[in-house]
């Protein structure tokens, strides 16, 4: 396991307490001036002042001071005047994001960088970067924030409607049109860095034309095979397809024609590419590359050059390189963009110096594009075709030591460490100290990685301090290694998550969102994995819970308002109506026993009351019931839906059963309303046998009266429940205590669960990670994982598992009904 980190872990963090900022107190300048239509404080540096203390006093970052005052990078001088923005960059950017009519993330420019340079980094047309940044001029200044539009924003920048807040989850793509003729035996294989816009431009068609012949097409990834309309222009061949003539009559009759695109795919050379790295990346030898590209001379490449890369039958583990002349192993490794250690591990016994004609194994081929299966041929008339079952593509492949690169973006608030009063910290409640808020998530993740390391997995964990500040997040996204990550976990805050989600979508990196309940993130981005289950996934679970645990109960459903979550409430109601039989038969013997009790009632004057009464809202005639004791009587069994704002709990009191049990489902988030319902139901529990179910998010309602909840046998759904009585939990607590001298909290368990599950699944399934994710199920410490496809273009994933918890006999237990969806342990 390899850990690259912005964190020197907890012991070093604690050591920072002894280093306290001693800068002199700074008062904001009253001198405010304008420059380039922007307001600035003019601050004069005095003795003892530091950049950090000045930045803190004005609530700006040190980078902002450097940007406005380039000379400050070389040190401060007493008497030096600094221009400091009256509105900091974070505030400015938040305003920009809130007012934007298209989706984007930020790039921080380097000195003299140009739009074309930035376009090549992100693989999008330079035109759209220019359109997104009309106020910036080239060459760019170091530190300028450049908007990088998401592909969905291109239409907006071309003059279309805003794509902001399209969170309904409905895909507004052009519809697939099966009547449009496509080029036969021709597919465009998407190369790294290509976009829909670029591909469409290449064939002199529109993006809509591409979407009309490729069902469900929205975004693309390397290796995708796209159909091309027949009227598209293929370079060098007019409007003709690239299919070649068959060499013999038999081949023409019996075999599909093979085109150049069936054997090769095109690759556009990017800045920084060389032939060795391309060969390693796609698992082909240098000889094969030269054979596929006869005009290639030597190993020099030009940005924008087109290479044909051979498609392979199988994905290779190594390619072989014949050393042309004696040299150092380090230099060979550098050619292929590898460390000497990696090459040495792949060649046991090799020396630090290699010799002419020596054959060296180079690990690679992870992005190799494989030959597609042979096209199906039409069966002859009356021919019976028996299809062989396709083997599942979701079988874990033997782990071959590939380094799995994971970015963990966690709020550590490390800047808070610069100005700590040690004595005040020691006397304060540590849980309120920002850098400690999420550190146990990181600690749990480290324990998970230790477990994976023991199993032989090779994980490179990169930890980044990312909180709610967009400026801080943007700086992290500038790090060159980020775009090569296999998986990103986090960020935890929504504003930063939005930026990372757009960035990751651009580079096809899956992103795990650990804590958000917001379903709109699945409607806006792609390749998002939402760990927190949706409220809507409670609906089928509640339906099955009623059928299995409360099949004979009289059911009531209470909501506070007819308008709060109206659509969701309607779906819950419809599901209950489906789950509960319309009528129920109750024994006349039981009814007669009630009649006897009613008949014995007396008025305040001691006079007998009428023997006639209502049971569950139905009038009862005791003589009729008594005449046929061994029969039964039918009652309406439909759930009773109650608007609390209109009727409070009166319908429960009027229609509750004294013969069978009653189940009251309380829908709501507001604690005063919920406690009022519970108090009223507790007052009548001697008359009626009542149990309650709380939905949707009662896990977030704190400090309710435990005795009242126990009296009513509360059952509720939660994604946060740890069973401390299992051996696994006790072992984890012991390991956590041994390593960190503290008990794990909720974040500690989540850090372990999420890291272990996703990193292991990624390593086991590699390229098929997302495709196979819905087939992976696991019971974790806090909840469980069972993902379903959802969201934008059905390319996002959401957990559907909930713990079903009950309070009974003053114990909180997880019900076996939590496993209504079959699970693998």
Secondary structure in CASP SS format (residue, H / E / C, confidence):
PFRMAT SS
TARGET T0000
AUTHOR 0000-0000-0000
METHOD secondary structure of the structure
MODEL  1
X C 1.00
X E 1.00
X E 1.00
X E 1.00
X E 1.00
X C 1.00
X C 1.00
X C 1.00
X H 1.00
X H 1.00
X H 1.00
X H 1.00
X H 1.00
X H 1.00
X H 1.00
X H 1.00
X H 1.00
X H 1.00
X C 1.00
X C 1.00
X C 1.00
X C 1.00
X C 1.00
X C 1.00
X C 1.00
X C 1.00
X C 1.00
X C 1.00
X C 1.00
X C 1.00
X C 1.00
X E 1.00
X E 1.00
X E 1.00
X E 1.00
X C 1.00
X C 1.00
X E 1.00
X E 1.00
X E 1.00
X E 1.00
X E 1.00
X E 1.00
X E 1.00
X C 1.00
X C 1.00
X C 1.00
X C 1.00
X C 1.00
X C 1.00
X H 1.00
X H 1.00
X H 1.00
X H 1.00
X H 1.00
X H 1.00
X H 1.00
X H 1.00
X C 1.00
X C 1.00
X C 1.00
X H 1.00
X H 1.00
X H 1.00
X H 1.00
X H 1.00
X H 1.00
X H 1.00
X C 1.00
X H 1.00
X H 1.00
X H 1.00
X H 1.00
X H 1.00
X C 1.00
X C 1.00
X C 1.00
X C 1.00
X C 1.00
X C 1.00
X E 1.00
X E 1.00
X E 1.00
X E 1.00
X E 1.00
X C 1.00
X C 1.00
X C 1.00
X H 1.00
X H 1.00
X H 1.00
X H 1.00
X H 1.00
X H 1.00
X H 1.00
X H 1.00
X H 1.00
X H 1.00
X H 1.00
X C 1.00
X C 1.00
X C 1.00
X C 1.00
X E 1.00
X E 1.00
X E 1.00
X E 1.00
X E 1.00
X C 1.00
X C 1.00
X C 1.00
X C 1.00
X C 1.00
X C 1.00
X H 1.00
X H 1.00
X H 1.00
X H 1.00
X H 1.00
X H 1.00
X H 1.00
X H 1.00
X C 1.00
X C 1.00
X C 1.00
X H 1.00
X H 1.00
X H 1.00
X H 1.00
X H 1.00
X H 1.00
X H 1.00
X C 1.00
X C 1.00
X C 1.00
X C 1.00
X C 1.00
X C 1.00
X C 1.00
X C 1.00
X C 1.00
X C 1.00
X C 1.00
X C 1.00
X E 1.00
X E 1.00
X E 1.00
X E 1.00
X E 1.00
X C 1.00
X H 1.00
X H 1.00
X H 1.00
X H 1.00
X H 1.00
X H 1.00
X H 1.00
X C 1.00
X C 1.00
X C 1.00
X C 1.00
X C 1.00
X C 1.00
X C 1.00
X C 1.00
X C 1.00
X C 1.00
X C 1.00
X C 1.00
X C 1.00
X C 1.00
X C 1.00
X C 1.00
X C 1.00
X C 1.00
X C 1.00
X C 1.00
X C 1.00
X C 1.00
X C 1.00
X C 1.00
X E 1.00
X C 1.00
X C 1.00
X C 1.00
X C 1.00
X C 1.00
X E 1.00
X E 1.00
X C 1.00
X C 1.00
X C 1.00
X C 1.00
X C 1.00
X C 1.00
X H 1.00
X H 1.00
X H 1.00
X H 1.00
X H 1.00
X H 1.00
X H 1.00
X C 1.00
X C 1.00
X C 1.00
X C 1.00
X H 1.00
X H 1.00
X H 1.00
X H 1.00
X H 1.00
X H 1.00
X H 1.00
X C 1.00
X C 1.00
X C 1.00
X C 1.00
X C 1.00
X C 1.00
X C 1.00
X C 1.00
X C 1.00
X C 1.00
X C 1.00
X E 1.00
X E 1.00
X C 1.00
X C 1.00
X E 1.00
X C 1.00
X C 1.00
X C 1.00
X C 1.00
X C 1.00
X C 1.00
X C 1.00
X C 1.00
X C 1.00
X C 1.00
X C 1.00
X C 1.00
X C 1.00
X C 1.00
X C 1.00
X C 1.00
X C 1.00
X C 1.00
X C 1.00
X H 1.00
X H 1.00
X H 1.00
X H 1.00
X H 1.00
X H 1.00
X C 1.00
X C 1.00
X C 1.00
X C 1.00
X C 1.00
X H 1.00
X H 1.00
X H 1.00
X H 1.00
X E 1.00
X E 1.00
X E 1.00
X E 1.00
X E 1.00
X C 1.00
X C 1.00
X C 1.00
X C 1.00
X C 1.00
X C 1.00
X H 1.00
X H 1.00
X H 1.00
X H 1.00
X H 1.00
X H 1.00
X H 1.00
X H 1.00
X C 1.00
X C 1.00
X C 1.00
X H 1.00
X H 1.00
X H 1.00
X H 1.00
X H 1.00
X H 1.00
X H 1.00
X C 1.00
X C 1.00
X C 1.00
X C 1.00
X C 1.00
X C 1.00
X C 1.00
X C 1.00
X C 1.00
X C 1.00
X C 1.00
X C 1.00
X C 1.00
X E 1.00
X E 1.00
X E 1.00
X E 1.00
X E 1.00
X C 1.00
X E 1.00
X C 1.00
X C 1.00
X C 1.00
X C 1.00
X C 1.00
X E 1.00
X E 1.00
X E 1.00
X E 1.00
X E 1.00
X C 1.00
X C 1.00
X C 1.00
X C 1.00
X E 1.00
X E 1.00
X H 1.00
X H 1.00
X H 1.00
X H 1.00
X H 1.00
X H 1.00
X H 1.00
X C 1.00
X C 1.00
X C 1.00
X C 1.00
X H 1.00
X H 1.00
X H 1.00
X H 1.00
X H 1.00
X H 1.00
X H 1.00
X C 1.00
X C 1.00
X C 1.00
X C 1.00
X C 1.00
X C 1.00
X E 1.00
X E 1.00
X C 1.00
X C 1.00
X C 1.00
X C 1.00
X E 1.00
X E 1.00
X E 1.00
X E 1.00
X E 1.00
X C 1.00
X C 1.00
X C 1.00
X C 1.00
X C 1.00
X C 1.00
X E 1.00
X C 1.00
X C 1.00
X C 1.00
X C 1.00
X C 1.00
X C 1.00
X C 1.00
X C 1.00
X C 1.00
X C 1.00
X C 1.00
X C 1.00
X C 1.00
X C 1.00
X C 1.00
X C 1.00
X C 1.00
X C 1.00
X C 1.00
X C 1.00
X C 1.00
X C 1.00
X C 1.00
X C 1.00
X C 1.00
X C 1.00
X C 1.00
X C 1.00
X C 1.00
X C 1.00
X C 1.00
X C 1.00
X C 1.00
X E 1.00
X E 1.00
X E 1.00
X E 1.00
X E 1.00
X E 1.00
X E 1.00
X C 1.00
X C 1.00
X C 1.00
X H 1.00
X H 1.00
X H 1.00
X H 1.00
X H 1.00
X H 1.00
X C 1.00
X C 1.00
X H 1.00
X H 1.00
X H 1.00
X H 1.00
X H 1.00
X H 1.00
X C 1.00
X C 1.00
X H 1.00
X H 1.00
X H 1.00
X C 1.00
X H 1.00
X H 1.00
X H 1.00
X H 1.00
X C 1.00
X H 1.00
X H 1.00
X H 1.00
X H 1.00
X H 1.00
X H 1.00
X H 1.00
X H 1.00
X H 1.00
X H 1.00
X H 1.00
X H 1.00
X H 1.00
X H 1.00
X H 1.00
X H 1.00
X C 1.00
X C 1.00
X C 1.00
X C 1.00
X E 1.00
X E 1.00
X E 1.00
X E 1.00
X E 1.00
X E 1.00
X E 1.00
X C 1.00
X C 1.00
X C 1.00
X C 1.00
X H 1.00
X H 1.00
X H 1.00
X H 1.00
X H 1.00
X H 1.00
X H 1.00
X H 1.00
X C 1.00
X C 1.00
X C 1.00
X C 1.00
X H 1.00
X H 1.00
X H 1.00
X C 1.00
X C 1.00
X E 1.00
X E 1.00
X E 1.00
X C 1.00
X C 1.00
X C 1.00
X C 1.00
X H 1.00
X H 1.00
X H 1.00
X H 1.00
X H 1.00
X H 1.00
X H 1.00
X H 1.00
X H 1.00
X H 1.00
X H 1.00
X H 1.00
X H 1.00
X C 1.00
X C 1.00
X C 1.00
X E 1.00
X E 1.00
X E 1.00
X E 1.00
X C 1.00
X C 1.00
X C 1.00
X C 1.00
X C 1.00
X C 1.00
X H 1.00
X H 1.00
X H 1.00
X H 1.00
X H 1.00
X C 1.00
X C 1.00
X C 1.00
X E 1.00
X E 1.00
X E 1.00
X C 1.00
X C 1.00
X C 1.00
X C 1.00
X H 1.00
X H 1.00
X H 1.00
X H 1.00
X H 1.00
X H 1.00
X H 1.00
X H 1.00
X H 1.00
X H 1.00
X H 1.00
X H 1.00
X H 1.00
X H 1.00
X H 1.00
X C 1.00
X C 1.00
X C 1.00
X C 1.00
X E 1.00
X E 1.00
X E 1.00
X E 1.00
X E 1.00
X E 1.00
X C 1.00
X C 1.00
X C 1.00
X C 1.00
X C 1.00
X C 1.00
X H 1.00
X H 1.00
X H 1.00
X H 1.00
X H 1.00
X H 1.00
X H 1.00
X H 1.00
X H 1.00
X H 1.00
X H 1.00
X H 1.00
X H 1.00
X H 1.00
X C 1.00
X C 1.00
X C 1.00
X E 1.00
X E 1.00
X E 1.00
X E 1.00
X E 1.00
X H 1.00
X H 1.00
X H 1.00
X H 1.00
X H 1.00
X H 1.00
X H 1.00
X H 1.00
X H 1.00
X H 1.00
X H 1.00
X H 1.00
X C 1.00
X C 1.00
X E 1.00
X C 1.00
X C 1.00
X C 1.00
X C 1.00
X C 1.00
X E 1.00
X C 1.00
X C 1.00
X C 1.00
X C 1.00
X E 1.00
X E 1.00
X E 1.00
X C 1.00
X C 1.00
X E 1.00
X E 1.00
X E 1.00
X C 1.00
X H 1.00
X H 1.00
X H 1.00
X H 1.00
X H 1.00
X H 1.00
X C 1.00
X C 1.00
X C 1.00
X C 1.00
X E 1.00
X E 1.00
X E 1.00
X E 1.00
X E 1.00
X C 1.00
X C 1.00
X C 1.00
X E 1.00
X E 1.00
X E 1.00
X E 1.00
X H 1.00
X H 1.00
X H 1.00
X H 1.00
X C 1.00
X C 1.00
X H 1.00
X H 1.00
X H 1.00
X H 1.00
X H 1.00
X H 1.00
X C 1.00
X C 1.00
X C 1.00
X C 1.00
X C 1.00
X C 1.00
X E 1.00
X E 1.00
X E 1.00
X E 1.00
X E 1.00
X E 1.00
X C 1.00
X C 1.00
X C 1.00
X H 1.00
X H 1.00
X H 1.00
X H 1.00
X H 1.00
X H 1.00
X H 1.00
X H 1.00
X H 1.00
X H 1.00
X H 1.00
X H 1.00
X H 1.00
X C 1.00
X C 1.00
X C 1.00
X C 1.00
X C 1.00
X C 1.00
X E 1.00
X E 1.00
X E 1.00
X E 1.00
X E 1.00
X E 1.00
X C 1.00
X C 1.00
X H 1.00
X H 1.00
X H 1.00
X C 1.00
X C 1.00
X C 1.00
X C 1.00
X C 1.00
X H 1.00
X H 1.00
X H 1.00
X H 1.00
X H 1.00
X H 1.00
X C 1.00
X C 1.00
X C 1.00
X E 1.00
X E 1.00
X E 1.00
X E 1.00
X C 1.00
X C 1.00
X C 1.00
X C 1.00
X C 1.00
X C 1.00
X C 1.00
X C 1.00
X H 1.00
X H 1.00
X H 1.00
X H 1.00
X H 1.00
X H 1.00
X H 1.00
X H 1.00
X H 1.00
X H 1.00
X H 1.00
X H 1.00
X H 1.00
X H 1.00
X C 1.00
X C 1.00
X C 1.00
X C 1.00
X C 1.00
X H 1.00
X H 1.00
X H 1.00
X H 1.00
X H 1.00
X H 1.00
X H 1.00
X H 1.00
X H 1.00
X H 1.00
X H 1.00
X H 1.00
X H 1.00
X H 1.00
X H 1.00
X H 1.00
X H 1.00
X H 1.00
X H 1.00
X H 1.00
X H 1.00
X H 1.00
X H 1.00
X H 1.00
X H 1.00
X H 1.00
X H 1.00
X H 1.00
X C 1.00
X C 1.00
X C 1.00
X E 1.00
X E 1.00
X E 1.00
X C 1.00
X C 1.00
X C 1.00
X C 1.00
X E 1.00
X E 1.00
X E 1.00
X E 1.00
X E 1.00
X E 1.00
X E 1.00
X C 1.00
X H 1.00
X H 1.00
X H 1.00
X C 1.00
X E 1.00
X E 1.00
X E 1.00
X E 1.00
X C 1.00
X C 1.00
X C 1.00
X E 1.00
X E 1.00
X E 1.00
X E 1.00
X E 1.00
X E 1.00
X C 1.00
X C 1.00
X E 1.00
X E 1.00
X E 1.00
X E 1.00
X C 1.00
X H 1.00
X H 1.00
X H 1.00
X H 1.00
X H 1.00
X C 1.00
X C 1.00
X C 1.00
X C 1.00
X C 1.00
END
